[in-house]
């Protein structure tokens, strides 16, 4: 989680996923209030911006903590 906001096209490029897959995942994150989605225009082209919410940050931090705990338990 390196940024608080990203455009749809950047997310698609970073994940190397299809537009449909990224869109589906973003919809699921939005349903849980982990992100907000803002649609607009930039130089007459449509732009979709996604921004992580405070709830999303907390959920991500909990996810990372759980993974670390799992790794520590299963080290040996």
N, C-alpha and C positions, 0 to 999 in steps of 0.2 A: 504494500500500500504506500506508494511513493508520492501520490498526488491526491488532492481533495476533489479535483474536477478533471474530467477528460471528455473529449468529443468521441462520439460513436465510432467514427472512422479510425481514430487512434486506438481505441479498445479492440476493434476488429483486427487491426494490423499487429498489435502487441500479442494478442492471443492466437492469431492465425486461424481464427474460427470463421465460419460463414456468417453472413449478415443475419440470417435467420436464427442461428444458434445464439449469437450475441444478443439479439433482440429478445429471445425467449428468456435468457438468463437475467437480462436487465429488468424485464417485466416481473420476474420472481423476486428480485431484490427490491423492487419498488413496492410490491405487494406487502412486504414485511417492513416497509419504511426504512430500509437500509440505505436507499439512495433517493434522490429526486431527479426527475428528468425534465429538461427544459428544451423546447423546440423553438427554433427561430431561423433567421436568415443571416448569411454573411456573404456580401457581394452577390446578392440575388440567388445564392445557393442555400438549400436547406441545411441546417446544422442542428444536431442533437447533442446537448451537453448533459453529462451525468455528474452528479455531485453526491459524495458520501455524506450521510447525516450523522448526528451524534450517536443515534441508536446503532447505525452501521459501524461506526468506529468501535463502539463497545462490543458489538457482536464479533467483529473481526479480532479484537484483542482477546476475547474469551476463546475464540476458535484457536488462535495461536497458542494460548496458554494450555489449552486442552491437548493440542498436538505435542507440545513440549513435555507435558506430563506423561502422555502415552509413550513417547520415545524414551523418557527416563525409566519408566517401569519396564520396558521391553529391551533395555540395552543388552542385558546378558543372555 
